[in-house]
Amino acid sequence: MNSSVDTTKHRALQAHLPQTGPILLAIDTAAEEAELDPMTRLNENGIDLDPIEAAIGARKLFELAKREGVRLTVFGRDNVQ
């Protein structure tokens, strides 16, 4: 099942691929891995126009990834990836 997730002014896509299972394209909702985890996300990273709403969106994705057993998350600008 593929689904999109609305977060404040950002979109993300969760897809289930036959070979890999669930994946999440976090794009700019979580540009780096630390921004997806509500425990490590910075409240004011200097990028988000509305840091509170951005954190709420990231929490939605974090919970979705956990609930759906996401095996791969692709971030928008993660230098490690």
mmCIF file of the N, C-alpha and C atoms, coordinates in Angstrom:
data_MODEL
# 
_entry.id   MODEL 
# 
loop_
_atom_site.group_PDB 
_atom_site.id 
_atom_site.type_symbol 
_atom_site.label_atom_id 
_atom_site.label_alt_id 
_atom_site.label_comp_id 
_atom_site.label_asym_id 
_atom_site.label_entity_id 
_atom_site.label_seq_id 
_atom_site.pdbx_PDB_ins_code 
_atom_site.Cartn_x 
_atom_site.Cartn_y 
_atom_site.Cartn_z 
_atom_site.occupancy 
_atom_site.B_iso_or_equiv 
_atom_site.pdbx_formal_charge 
_atom_site.auth_seq_id 
_atom_site.auth_comp_id 
_atom_site.auth_asym_id 
_atom_site.auth_atom_id 
_atom_site.pdbx_PDB_model_num 
ATOM 1   N N  . MET A 1 1  ? 0.838  -1.164 0.000  1.00 0.00 ? 1  MET A N  1 
ATOM 2   C CA . MET A 1 1  ? 0.000  0.000  0.000  1.00 0.00 ? 1  MET A CA 1 
ATOM 3   C C  . MET A 1 1  ? 0.890  1.237  0.000  1.00 0.00 ? 1  MET A C  1 
ATOM 4   N N  . ASN A 1 2  ? 0.601  2.162  -0.847 1.00 0.00 ? 2  ASN A N  1 
ATOM 5   C CA . ASN A 1 2  ? 1.312  3.426  -0.902 1.00 0.00 ? 2  ASN A CA 1 
ATOM 6   C C  . ASN A 1 2  ? 0.407  4.506  -0.331 1.00 0.00 ? 2  ASN A C  1 
ATOM 7   N N  . SER A 1 3  ? 0.981  5.413  0.415  1.00 0.00 ? 3  SER A N  1 
ATOM 8   C CA . SER A 1 3  ? 0.183  6.508  0.940  1.00 0.00 ? 3  SER A CA 1 
ATOM 9   C C  . SER A 1 3  ? 1.058  7.729  1.116  1.00 0.00 ? 3  SER A C  1 
ATOM 10  N N  . SER A 1 4  ? 0.422  8.878  1.006  1.00 0.00 ? 4  SER A N  1 
ATOM 11  C CA . SER A 1 4  ? 1.155  10.112 1.267  1.00 0.00 ? 4  SER A CA 1 
ATOM 12  C C  . SER A 1 4  ? 0.765  10.586 2.652  1.00 0.00 ? 4  SER A C  1 
ATOM 13  N N  . VAL A 1 5  ? 1.656  11.307 3.255  1.00 0.00 ? 5  VAL A N  1 
ATOM 14  C CA . VAL A 1 5  ? 1.429  11.841 4.591  1.00 0.00 ? 5  VAL A CA 1 
ATOM 15  C C  . VAL A 1 5  ? 1.546  13.350 4.489  1.00 0.00 ? 5  VAL A C  1 
ATOM 16  N N  . ASP A 1 6  ? 0.513  14.045 4.926  1.00 0.00 ? 6  ASP A N  1 
ATOM 17  C CA . ASP A 1 6  ? 0.563  15.501 4.947  1.00 0.00 ? 6  ASP A CA 1 
ATOM 18  C C  . ASP A 1 6  ? 1.174  15.944 6.258  1.00 0.00 ? 6  ASP A C  1 
ATOM 19  N N  . THR A 1 7  ? 2.185  16.740 6.156  1.00 0.00 ? 7  THR A N  1 
ATOM 20  C CA . THR A 1 7  ? 2.738  17.414 7.313  1.00 0.00 ? 7  THR A CA 1 
ATOM 21  C C  . THR A 1 7  ? 2.763  18.879 6.942  1.00 0.00 ? 7  THR A C  1 
ATOM 22  N N  . THR A 1 8  ? 2.903  19.746 7.876  1.00 0.00 ? 8  THR A N  1 
ATOM 23  C CA . THR A 1 8  ? 2.793  21.168 7.604  1.00 0.00 ? 8  THR A CA 1 
ATOM 24  C C  . THR A 1 8  ? 3.703  21.607 6.468  1.00 0.00 ? 8  THR A C  1 
ATOM 25  N N  . LYS A 1 9  ? 3.088  21.997 5.378  1.00 0.00 ? 9  LYS A N  1 
ATOM 26  C CA . LYS A 1 9  ? 3.783  22.544 4.207  1.00 0.00 ? 9  LYS A CA 1 
ATOM 27  C C  . LYS A 1 9  ? 4.816  21.600 3.592  1.00 0.00 ? 9  LYS A C  1 
ATOM 28  N N  . HIS A 1 10 ? 4.804  20.365 3.990  1.00 0.00 ? 10 HIS A N  1 
ATOM 29  C CA . HIS A 1 10 ? 5.692  19.357 3.421  1.00 0.00 ? 10 HIS A CA 1 
ATOM 30  C C  . HIS A 1 10 ? 4.873  18.102 3.144  1.00 0.00 ? 10 HIS A C  1 
ATOM 31  N N  . ARG A 1 11 ? 5.388  17.288 2.260  1.00 0.00 ? 11 ARG A N  1 
ATOM 32  C CA . ARG A 1 11 ? 4.738  16.002 1.994  1.00 0.00 ? 11 ARG A CA 1 
ATOM 33  C C  . ARG A 1 11 ? 5.779  14.919 2.106  1.00 0.00 ? 11 ARG A C  1 
ATOM 34  N N  . ALA A 1 12 ? 5.311  13.737 2.416  1.00 0.00 ? 12 ALA A N  1 
ATOM 35  C CA . ALA A 1 12 ? 6.171  12.566 2.475  1.00 0.00 ? 12 ALA A CA 1 
ATOM 36  C C  . ALA A 1 12 ? 5.388  11.420 1.850  1.00 0.00 ? 12 ALA A C  1 
ATOM 37  N N  . LEU A 1 13 ? 6.084  10.391 1.456  1.00 0.00 ? 13 LEU A N  1 
ATOM 38  C CA . LEU A 1 13 ? 5.442  9.256  0.816  1.00 0.00 ? 13 LEU A CA 1 
ATOM 39  C C  . LEU A 1 13 ? 5.904  7.968  1.463  1.00 0.00 ? 13 LEU A C  1 
ATOM 40  N N  . GLN A 1 14 ? 4.955  7.132  1.823  1.00 0.00 ? 14 GLN A N  1 
ATOM 41  C CA . GLN A 1 14 ? 5.252  5.805  2.347  1.00 0.00 ? 14 GLN A CA 1 
ATOM 42  C C  . GLN A 1 14 ? 4.811  4.814  1.285  1.00 0.00 ? 14 GLN A C  1 
ATOM 43  N N  . ALA A 1 15 ? 5.693  3.908  0.932  1.00 0.00 ? 15 ALA A N  1 
ATOM 44  C CA . ALA A 1 15 ? 5.382  2.919  -0.101 1.00 0.00 ? 15 ALA A CA 1 
ATOM 45  C C  . ALA A 1 15 ? 5.783  1.534  0.377  1.00 0.00 ? 15 ALA A C  1 
ATOM 46  N N  . HIS A 1 16 ? 5.094  0.543  -0.130 1.00 0.00 ? 16 HIS A N  1 
ATOM 47  C CA . HIS A 1 16 ? 5.444  -0.849 0.163  1.00 0.00 ? 16 HIS A CA 1 
ATOM 48  C C  . HIS A 1 16 ? 5.964  -1.469 -1.136 1.00 0.00 ? 16 HIS A C  1 
ATOM 49  N N  . LEU A 1 17 ? 7.253  -1.743 -1.159 1.00 0.00 ? 17 LEU A N  1 
ATOM 50  C CA . LEU A 1 17 ? 7.871  -2.319 -2.348 1.00 0.00 ? 17 LEU A CA 1 
ATOM 51  C C  . LEU A 1 17 ? 7.988  -3.834 -2.183 1.00 0.00 ? 17 LEU A C  1 
ATOM 52  N N  . PRO A 1 18 ? 7.733  -4.590 -3.248 1.00 0.00 ? 18 PRO A N  1 
ATOM 53  C CA . PRO A 1 18 ? 7.748  -6.051 -3.148 1.00 0.00 ? 18 PRO A CA 1 
ATOM 54  C C  . PRO A 1 18 ? 9.080  -6.619 -2.636 1.00 0.00 ? 18 PRO A C  1 
ATOM 55  N N  . GLN A 1 19 ? 10.186 -6.048 -3.043 1.00 0.00 ? 19 GLN A N  1 
ATOM 56  C CA . GLN A 1 19 ? 11.490 -6.601 -2.665 1.00 0.00 ? 19 GLN A CA 1 
ATOM 57  C C  . GLN A 1 19 ? 11.977 -6.136 -1.296 1.00 0.00 ? 19 GLN A C  1 
ATOM 58  N N  . THR A 1 20 ? 11.628 -4.919 -0.908 1.00 0.00 ? 20 THR A N  1 
ATOM 59  C CA . THR A 1 20 ? 12.184 -4.358 0.324  1.00 0.00 ? 20 THR A CA 1 
ATOM 60  C C  . THR A 1 20 ? 11.173 -4.175 1.441  1.00 0.00 ? 20 THR A C  1 
ATOM 61  N N  . GLY A 1 21 ? 9.903  -4.193 1.120  1.00 0.00 ? 21 GLY A N  1 
ATOM 62  C CA . GLY A 1 21 ? 8.889  -3.910 2.129  1.00 0.00 ? 21 GLY A CA 1 
ATOM 63  C C  . GLY A 1 21 ? 8.648  -2.417 2.243  1.00 0.00 ? 21 GLY A C  1 
ATOM 64  N N  . PRO A 1 22 ? 8.166  -1.960 3.407  1.00 0.00 ? 22 PRO A N  1 
ATOM 65  C CA . PRO A 1 22 ? 7.811  -0.553 3.558  1.00 0.00 ? 22 PRO A CA 1 
ATOM 66  C C  . PRO A 1 22 ? 9.031  0.368  3.534  1.00 0.00 ? 22 PRO A C  1 
ATOM 67  N N  . ILE A 1 23 ? 8.914  1.456  2.771  1.00 0.00 ? 23 ILE A N  1 
ATOM 68  C CA . ILE A 1 23 ? 9.938  2.496  2.762  1.00 0.00 ? 23 ILE A CA 1 
ATOM 69  C C  . ILE A 1 23 ? 9.245  3.836  2.970  1.00 0.00 ? 23 ILE A C  1 
ATOM 70  N N  . LEU A 1 24 ? 10.011 4.818  3.394  1.00 0.00 ? 24 LEU A N  1 
ATOM 71  C CA . LEU A 1 24 ? 9.478  6.147  3.626  1.00 0.00 ? 24 LEU A CA 1 
ATOM 72  C C  . LEU A 1 24 ? 10.377 7.160  2.939  1.00 0.00 ? 24 LEU A C  1 
ATOM 73  N N  . LEU A 1 25 ? 9.769  7.986  2.093  1.00 0.00 ? 25 LEU A N  1 
ATOM 74  C CA . LEU A 1 25 ? 10.476 9.105  1.477  1.00 0.00 ? 25 LEU A CA 1 
ATOM 75  C C  . LEU A 1 25 ? 10.116 10.334 2.296  1.00 0.00 ? 25 LEU A C  1 
ATOM 76  N N  . ALA A 1 26 ? 10.988 10.692 3.215  1.00 0.00 ? 26 ALA A N  1 
ATOM 77  C CA . ALA A 1 26 ? 10.701 11.771 4.159  1.00 0.00 ? 26 ALA A CA 1 
ATOM 78  C C  . ALA A 1 26 ? 10.880 13.148 3.534  1.00 0.00 ? 26 ALA A C  1 
ATOM 79  N N  . ILE A 1 27 ? 11.674 13.233 2.479  1.00 0.00 ? 27 ILE A N  1 
ATOM 80  C CA . ILE A 1 27 ? 11.931 14.461 1.744  1.00 0.00 ? 27 ILE A CA 1 
ATOM 81  C C  . ILE A 1 27 ? 12.332 15.567 2.726  1.00 0.00 ? 27 ILE A C  1 
ATOM 82  N N  . ASP A 1 28 ? 11.643 16.715 2.711  1.00 0.00 ? 28 ASP A N  1 
ATOM 83  C CA . ASP A 1 28 ? 12.018 17.836 3.572  1.00 0.00 ? 28 ASP A CA 1 
ATOM 84  C C  . ASP A 1 28 ? 11.304 17.836 4.920  1.00 0.00 ? 28 ASP A C  1 
ATOM 85  N N  . THR A 1 29 ? 10.363 16.939 5.112  1.00 0.00 ? 29 THR A N  1 
ATOM 86  C CA . THR A 1 29 ? 9.736  16.852 6.429  1.00 0.00 ? 29 THR A CA 1 
ATOM 87  C C  . THR A 1 29 ? 10.784 16.475 7.463  1.00 0.00 ? 29 THR A C  1 
ATOM 88  N N  . ALA A 1 30 ? 11.707 15.645 7.045  1.00 0.00 ? 30 ALA A N  1 
ATOM 89  C CA . ALA A 1 30 ? 12.874 15.294 7.859  1.00 0.00 ? 30 ALA A CA 1 
ATOM 90  C C  . ALA A 1 30 ? 14.046 15.240 6.885  1.00 0.00 ? 30 ALA A C  1 
ATOM 91  N N  . ALA A 1 31 ? 14.754 16.335 6.767  1.00 0.00 ? 31 ALA A N  1 
ATOM 92  C CA . ALA A 1 31 ? 15.847 16.416 5.807  1.00 0.00 ? 31 ALA A CA 1 
ATOM 93  C C  . ALA A 1 31 ? 17.023 15.536 6.203  1.00 0.00 ? 31 ALA A C  1 
ATOM 94  N N  . GLU A 1 32 ? 17.168 15.278 7.499  1.00 0.00 ? 32 GLU A N  1 
ATOM 95  C CA . GLU A 1 32 ? 18.230 14.420 8.021  1.00 0.00 ? 32 GLU A CA 1 
ATOM 96  C C  . GLU A 1 32 ? 17.627 13.470 9.041  1.00 0.00 ? 32 GLU A C  1 
ATOM 97  N N  . GLU A 1 33 ? 18.309 12.384 9.317  1.00 0.00 ? 33 GLU A N  1 
ATOM 98  C CA . GLU A 1 33 ? 17.786 11.377 10.238 1.00 0.00 ? 33 GLU A CA 1 
ATOM 99  C C  . GLU A 1 33 ? 17.444 11.962 11.605 1.00 0.00 ? 33 GLU A C  1 
ATOM 100 N N  . ALA A 1 34 ? 18.272 12.837 12.133 1.00 0.00 ? 34 ALA A N  1 
ATOM 101 C CA . ALA A 1 34 ? 18.027 13.416 13.456 1.00 0.00 ? 34 ALA A CA 1 
ATOM 102 C C  . ALA A 1 34 ? 16.732 14.225 13.503 1.00 0.00 ? 34 ALA A C  1 
ATOM 103 N N  . GLU A 1 35 ? 16.276 14.726 12.358 1.00 0.00 ? 35 GLU A N  1 
ATOM 104 C CA . GLU A 1 35 ? 15.042 15.513 12.327 1.00 0.00 ? 35 GLU A CA 1 
ATOM 105 C C  . GLU A 1 35 ? 13.793 14.640 12.367 1.00 0.00 ? 35 GLU A C  1 
ATOM 106 N N  . LEU A 1 36 ? 13.923 13.364 12.110 1.00 0.00 ? 36 LEU A N  1 
ATOM 107 C CA . LEU A 1 36 ? 12.766 12.475 12.152 1.00 0.00 ? 36 LEU A CA 1 
ATOM 108 C C  . LEU A 1 36 ? 12.476 12.024 13.578 1.00 0.00 ? 36 LEU A C  1 
ATOM 109 N N  . ASP A 1 37 ? 13.504 11.843 14.370 1.00 0.00 ? 37 ASP A N  1 
ATOM 110 C CA . ASP A 1 37 ? 13.349 11.351 15.732 1.00 0.00 ? 37 ASP A CA 1 
ATOM 111 C C  . ASP A 1 37 ? 12.948 12.508 16.649 1.00 0.00 ? 37 ASP A C  1 
ATOM 112 N N  . PRO A 1 38 ? 11.754 12.435 17.271 1.00 0.00 ? 38 PRO A N  1 
ATOM 113 C CA . PRO A 1 38 ? 11.314 13.539 18.120 1.00 0.00 ? 38 PRO A CA 1 
ATOM 114 C C  . PRO A 1 38 ? 12.238 13.781 19.322 1.00 0.00 ? 38 PRO A C  1 
ATOM 115 N N  . MET A 1 39 ? 13.040 12.810 19.690 1.00 0.00 ? 39 MET A N  1 
ATOM 116 C CA . MET A 1 39 ? 13.947 12.973 20.819 1.00 0.00 ? 39 MET A CA 1 
ATOM 117 C C  . MET A 1 39 ? 15.193 13.779 20.436 1.00 0.00 ? 39 MET A C  1 
ATOM 118 N N  . THR A 1 40 ? 15.547 13.813 19.152 1.00 0.00 ? 40 THR A N  1 
ATOM 119 C CA . THR A 1 40 ? 16.755 14.512 18.740 1.00 0.00 ? 40 THR A CA 1 
ATOM 120 C C  . THR A 1 40 ? 16.482 15.720 17.847 1.00 0.00 ? 40 THR A C  1 
ATOM 121 N N  . ARG A 1 41 ? 15.243 15.894 17.421 1.00 0.00 ? 41 ARG A N  1 
ATOM 122 C CA . ARG A 1 41 ? 14.928 17.011 16.530 1.00 0.00 ? 41 ARG A CA 1 
ATOM 123 C C  . ARG A 1 41 ? 15.141 18.344 17.257 1.00 0.00 ? 41 ARG A C  1 
ATOM 124 N N  . LEU A 1 42 ? 15.830 19.234 16.613 1.00 0.00 ? 42 LEU A N  1 
ATOM 125 C CA . LEU A 1 42 ? 16.043 20.563 17.180 1.00 0.00 ? 42 LEU A CA 1 
ATOM 126 C C  . LEU A 1 42 ? 14.759 21.366 17.073 1.00 0.00 ? 42 LEU A C  1 
ATOM 127 N N  . ASN A 1 43 ? 14.406 22.069 18.116 1.00 0.00 ? 43 ASN A N  1 
ATOM 128 C CA . ASN A 1 43 ? 13.190 22.883 18.084 1.00 0.00 ? 43 ASN A CA 1 
ATOM 129 C C  . ASN A 1 43 ? 13.304 24.025 17.103 1.00 0.00 ? 43 ASN A C  1 
ATOM 130 N N  . GLU A 1 44 ? 14.456 24.627 17.020 1.00 0.00 ? 44 GLU A N  1 
ATOM 131 C CA . GLU A 1 44 ? 14.650 25.729 16.083 1.00 0.00 ? 44 GLU A CA 1 
ATOM 132 C C  . GLU A 1 44 ? 15.939 25.468 15.312 1.00 0.00 ? 44 GLU A C  1 
ATOM 133 N N  . ASN A 1 45 ? 15.795 24.909 14.128 1.00 0.00 ? 45 ASN A N  1 
ATOM 134 C CA . ASN A 1 45 ? 16.970 24.570 13.330 1.00 0.00 ? 45 ASN A CA 1 
ATOM 135 C C  . ASN A 1 45 ? 17.347 25.673 12.346 1.00 0.00 ? 45 ASN A C  1 
ATOM 136 N N  . GLY A 1 46 ? 16.603 26.770 12.375 1.00 0.00 ? 46 GLY A N  1 
ATOM 137 C CA . GLY A 1 46 ? 16.913 27.888 11.492 1.00 0.00 ? 46 GLY A CA 1 
ATOM 138 C C  . GLY A 1 46 ? 16.356 27.744 10.089 1.00 0.00 ? 46 GLY A C  1 
ATOM 139 N N  . ILE A 1 47 ? 15.705 26.629 9.811  1.00 0.00 ? 47 ILE A N  1 
ATOM 140 C CA . ILE A 1 47 ? 15.175 26.374 8.475  1.00 0.00 ? 47 ILE A CA 1 
ATOM 141 C C  . ILE A 1 47 ? 13.647 26.409 8.476  1.00 0.00 ? 47 ILE A C  1 
ATOM 142 N N  . ASP A 1 48 ? 13.044 25.789 9.472  1.00 0.00 ? 48 ASP A N  1 
ATOM 143 C CA . ASP A 1 48 ? 11.589 25.683 9.528  1.00 0.00 ? 48 ASP A CA 1 
ATOM 144 C C  . ASP A 1 48 ? 10.952 27.040 9.801  1.00 0.00 ? 48 ASP A C  1 
ATOM 145 N N  . LEU A 1 49 ? 9.955  27.401 9.009  1.00 0.00 ? 49 LEU A N  1 
ATOM 146 C CA . LEU A 1 49 ? 9.232  28.640 9.249  1.00 0.00 ? 49 LEU A CA 1 
ATOM 147 C C  . LEU A 1 49 ? 8.375  28.538 10.504 1.00 0.00 ? 49 LEU A C  1 
ATOM 148 N N  . ASP A 1 50 ? 7.876  27.350 10.778 1.00 0.00 ? 50 ASP A N  1 
ATOM 149 C CA . ASP A 1 50 ? 7.073  27.103 11.979 1.00 0.00 ? 50 ASP A CA 1 
ATOM 150 C C  . ASP A 1 50 ? 7.640  25.869 12.672 1.00 0.00 ? 50 ASP A C  1 
ATOM 151 N N  . PRO A 1 51 ? 8.611  26.034 13.562 1.00 0.00 ? 51 PRO A N  1 
ATOM 152 C CA . PRO A 1 51 ? 9.286  24.892 14.185 1.00 0.00 ? 51 PRO A CA 1 
ATOM 153 C C  . PRO A 1 51 ? 8.351  23.945 14.932 1.00 0.00 ? 51 PRO A C  1 
ATOM 154 N N  . ILE A 1 52 ? 7.314  24.473 15.555 1.00 0.00 ? 52 ILE A N  1 
ATOM 155 C CA . ILE A 1 52 ? 6.395  23.610 16.307 1.00 0.00 ? 52 ILE A CA 1 
ATOM 156 C C  . ILE A 1 52 ? 5.637  22.698 15.352 1.00 0.00 ? 52 ILE A C  1 
ATOM 157 N N  . GLU A 1 53 ? 5.087  23.264 14.283 1.00 0.00 ? 53 GLU A N  1 
ATOM 158 C CA . GLU A 1 53 ? 4.361  22.447 13.304 1.00 0.00 ? 53 GLU A CA 1 
ATOM 159 C C  . GLU A 1 53 ? 5.296  21.472 12.593 1.00 0.00 ? 53 GLU A C  1 
ATOM 160 N N  . ALA A 1 54 ? 6.520  21.881 12.344 1.00 0.00 ? 54 ALA A N  1 
ATOM 161 C CA . ALA A 1 54 ? 7.490  20.985 11.715 1.00 0.00 ? 54 ALA A CA 1 
ATOM 162 C C  . ALA A 1 54 ? 7.786  19.797 12.620 1.00 0.00 ? 54 ALA A C  1 
ATOM 163 N N  . ALA A 1 55 ? 7.895  20.046 13.909 1.00 0.00 ? 55 ALA A N  1 
ATOM 164 C CA . ALA A 1 55 ? 8.143  18.956 14.864 1.00 0.00 ? 55 ALA A CA 1 
ATOM 165 C C  . ALA A 1 55 ? 6.944  18.015 14.938 1.00 0.00 ? 55 ALA A C  1 
ATOM 166 N N  . ILE A 1 56 ? 5.738  18.566 14.854 1.00 0.00 ? 56 ILE A N  1 
ATOM 167 C CA . ILE A 1 56 ? 4.530  17.730 14.846 1.00 0.00 ? 56 ILE A CA 1 
ATOM 168 C C  . ILE A 1 56 ? 4.527  16.842 13.602 1.00 0.00 ? 56 ILE A C  1 
ATOM 169 N N  . GLY A 1 57 ? 4.872  17.401 12.454 1.00 0.00 ? 57 GLY A N  1 
ATOM 170 C CA . GLY A 1 57 ? 4.944  16.615 11.219 1.00 0.00 ? 57 GLY A CA 1 
ATOM 171 C C  . GLY A 1 57 ? 5.979  15.518 11.307 1.00 0.00 ? 57 GLY A C  1 
ATOM 172 N N  . ALA A 1 58 ? 7.129  15.836 11.876 1.00 0.00 ? 58 ALA A N  1 
ATOM 173 C CA . ALA A 1 58 ? 8.177  14.829 12.026 1.00 0.00 ? 58 ALA A CA 1 
ATOM 174 C C  . ALA A 1 58 ? 7.719  13.714 12.957 1.00 0.00 ? 58 ALA A C  1 
ATOM 175 N N  . ARG A 1 59 ? 7.007  14.067 14.009 1.00 0.00 ? 59 ARG A N  1 
ATOM 176 C CA . ARG A 1 59 ? 6.492  13.040 14.933 1.00 0.00 ? 59 ARG A CA 1 
ATOM 177 C C  . ARG A 1 59 ? 5.513  12.112 14.214 1.00 0.00 ? 59 ARG A C  1 
ATOM 178 N N  . LYS A 1 60 ? 4.653  12.667 13.344 1.00 0.00 ? 60 LYS A N  1 
ATOM 179 C CA . LYS A 1 60 ? 3.725  11.833 12.566 1.00 0.00 ? 60 LYS A CA 1 
ATOM 180 C C  . LYS A 1 60 ? 4.494  10.810 11.739 1.00 0.00 ? 60 LYS A C  1 
ATOM 181 N N  . LEU A 1 61 ? 5.569  11.269 11.090 1.00 0.00 ? 61 LEU A N  1 
ATOM 182 C CA . LEU A 1 61 ? 6.362  10.351 10.273 1.00 0.00 ? 61 LEU A CA 1 
ATOM 183 C C  . LEU A 1 61 ? 7.078  9.320  11.128 1.00 0.00 ? 61 LEU A C  1 
ATOM 184 N N  . PHE A 1 62 ? 7.616  9.745  12.261 1.00 0.00 ? 62 PHE A N  1 
ATOM 185 C CA . PHE A 1 62 ? 8.298  8.834  13.169 1.00 0.00 ? 62 PHE A CA 1 
ATOM 186 C C  . PHE A 1 62 ? 7.338  7.725  13.614 1.00 0.00 ? 62 PHE A C  1 
ATOM 187 N N  . GLU A 1 63 ? 6.127  8.103  13.993 1.00 0.00 ? 63 GLU A N  1 
ATOM 188 C CA . GLU A 1 63 ? 5.126  7.130  14.435 1.00 0.00 ? 63 GLU A CA 1 
ATOM 189 C C  . GLU A 1 63 ? 4.685  6.221  13.295 1.00 0.00 ? 63 GLU A C  1 
ATOM 190 N N  . LEU A 1 64 ? 4.526  6.783  12.095 1.00 0.00 ? 64 LEU A N  1 
ATOM 191 C CA . LEU A 1 64 ? 4.172  5.977  10.929 1.00 0.00 ? 64 LEU A CA 1 
ATOM 192 C C  . LEU A 1 64 ? 5.253  4.942  10.642 1.00 0.00 ? 64 LEU A C  1 
ATOM 193 N N  . ALA A 1 65 ? 6.499  5.372  10.641 1.00 0.00 ? 65 ALA A N  1 
ATOM 194 C CA . ALA A 1 65 ? 7.613  4.463  10.360 1.00 0.00 ? 65 ALA A CA 1 
ATOM 195 C C  . ALA A 1 65 ? 7.656  3.323  11.369 1.00 0.00 ? 65 ALA A C  1 
ATOM 196 N N  . LYS A 1 66 ? 7.433  3.648  12.607 1.00 0.00 ? 66 LYS A N  1 
ATOM 197 C CA . LYS A 1 66 ? 7.438  2.632  13.665 1.00 0.00 ? 66 LYS A CA 1 
ATOM 198 C C  . LYS A 1 66 ? 6.262  1.664  13.490 1.00 0.00 ? 66 LYS A C  1 
ATOM 199 N N  . ARG A 1 67 ? 5.076  2.213  13.295 1.00 0.00 ? 67 ARG A N  1 
ATOM 200 C CA . ARG A 1 67 ? 3.854  1.401  13.167 1.00 0.00 ? 67 ARG A CA 1 
ATOM 201 C C  . ARG A 1 67 ? 3.894  0.488  11.941 1.00 0.00 ? 67 ARG A C  1 
ATOM 202 N N  . GLU A 1 68 ? 4.405  0.998  10.818 1.00 0.00 ? 68 GLU A N  1 
ATOM 203 C CA . GLU A 1 68 ? 4.405  0.247  9.564  1.00 0.00 ? 68 GLU A CA 1 
ATOM 204 C C  . GLU A 1 68 ? 5.642  -0.631 9.378  1.00 0.00 ? 68 GLU A C  1 
ATOM 205 N N  . GLY A 1 69 ? 6.590  -0.544 10.303 1.00 0.00 ? 69 GLY A N  1 
ATOM 206 C CA . GLY A 1 69 ? 7.806  -1.349 10.180 1.00 0.00 ? 69 GLY A CA 1 
ATOM 207 C C  . GLY A 1 69 ? 8.668  -0.920 9.003  1.00 0.00 ? 69 GLY A C  1 
ATOM 208 N N  . VAL A 1 70 ? 8.770  0.392  8.799  1.00 0.00 ? 70 VAL A N  1 
ATOM 209 C CA . VAL A 1 70 ? 9.552  0.927  7.680  1.00 0.00 ? 70 VAL A CA 1 
ATOM 210 C C  . VAL A 1 70 ? 11.001 0.460  7.800  1.00 0.00 ? 70 VAL A C  1 
ATOM 211 N N  . ARG A 1 71 ? 11.526 -0.100 6.719  1.00 0.00 ? 71 ARG A N  1 
ATOM 212 C CA . ARG A 1 71 ? 12.886 -0.633 6.717  1.00 0.00 ? 71 ARG A CA 1 
ATOM 213 C C  . ARG A 1 71 ? 13.905 0.330  6.141  1.00 0.00 ? 71 ARG A C  1 
ATOM 214 N N  . LEU A 1 72 ? 13.429 1.300  5.361  1.00 0.00 ? 72 LEU A N  1 
ATOM 215 C CA . LEU A 1 72 ? 14.318 2.272  4.737  1.00 0.00 ? 72 LEU A CA 1 
ATOM 216 C C  . LEU A 1 72 ? 13.626 3.619  4.717  1.00 0.00 ? 72 LEU A C  1 
ATOM 217 N N  . THR A 1 73 ? 14.322 4.637  5.193  1.00 0.00 ? 73 THR A N  1 
ATOM 218 C CA . THR A 1 73 ? 13.830 6.010  5.107  1.00 0.00 ? 73 THR A CA 1 
ATOM 219 C C  . THR A 1 73 ? 14.832 6.817  4.304  1.00 0.00 ? 73 THR A C  1 
ATOM 220 N N  . VAL A 1 74 ? 14.326 7.525  3.302  1.00 0.00 ? 74 VAL A N  1 
ATOM 221 C CA . VAL A 1 74 ? 15.175 8.377  2.476  1.00 0.00 ? 74 VAL A CA 1 
ATOM 222 C C  . VAL A 1 74 ? 14.887 9.819  2.883  1.00 0.00 ? 74 VAL A C  1 
ATOM 223 N N  . PHE A 1 75 ? 15.944 10.500 3.308  1.00 0.00 ? 75 PHE A N  1 
ATOM 224 C CA . PHE A 1 75 ? 15.823 11.867 3.796  1.00 0.00 ? 75 PHE A CA 1 
ATOM 225 C C  . PHE A 1 75 ? 16.148 12.845 2.671  1.00 0.00 ? 75 PHE A C  1 
ATOM 226 N N  . GLY A 1 76 ? 15.708 14.089 2.835  1.00 0.00 ? 76 GLY A N  1 
ATOM 227 C CA . GLY A 1 76 ? 15.851 15.094 1.794  1.00 0.00 ? 76 GLY A CA 1 
ATOM 228 C C  . GLY A 1 76 ? 17.283 15.543 1.517  1.00 0.00 ? 76 GLY A C  1 
ATOM 229 N N  . ARG A 1 77 ? 18.051 15.749 2.577  1.00 0.00 ? 77 ARG A N  1 
ATOM 230 C CA . ARG A 1 77 ? 19.406 16.284 2.382  1.00 0.00 ? 77 ARG A CA 1 
ATOM 231 C C  . ARG A 1 77 ? 20.379 15.654 3.384  1.00 0.00 ? 77 ARG A C  1 
ATOM 232 N N  . ASP A 1 78 ? 20.299 14.402 3.598  1.00 0.00 ? 78 ASP A N  1 
ATOM 233 C CA . ASP A 1 78 ? 21.171 13.750 4.585  1.00 0.00 ? 78 ASP A CA 1 
ATOM 234 C C  . ASP A 1 78 ? 22.509 13.413 3.955  1.00 0.00 ? 78 ASP A C  1 
ATOM 235 N N  . ASN A 1 79 ? 23.564 14.063 4.398  1.00 0.00 ? 79 ASN A N  1 
ATOM 236 C CA . ASN A 1 79 ? 24.893 13.832 3.837  1.00 0.00 ? 79 ASN A CA 1 
ATOM 237 C C  . ASN A 1 79 ? 25.388 12.403 4.041  1.00 0.00 ? 79 ASN A C  1 
ATOM 238 N N  . VAL A 1 80 ? 24.934 11.738 5.076  1.00 0.00 ? 80 VAL A N  1 
ATOM 239 C CA . VAL A 1 80 ? 25.332 10.349 5.330  1.00 0.00 ? 80 VAL A CA 1 
ATOM 240 C C  . VAL A 1 80 ? 24.771 9.437  4.230  1.00 0.00 ? 80 VAL A C  1 
ATOM 241 N N  . GLN A 1 81 ? 23.536 9.689  3.815  1.00 0.00 ? 81 GLN A N  1 
ATOM 242 C CA . GLN A 1 81 ? 22.950 8.865  2.766  1.00 0.00 ? 81 GLN A CA 1 
ATOM 243 C C  . GLN A 1 81 ? 23.587 9.187  1.446  1.00 0.00 ? 81 GLN A C  1 
# 
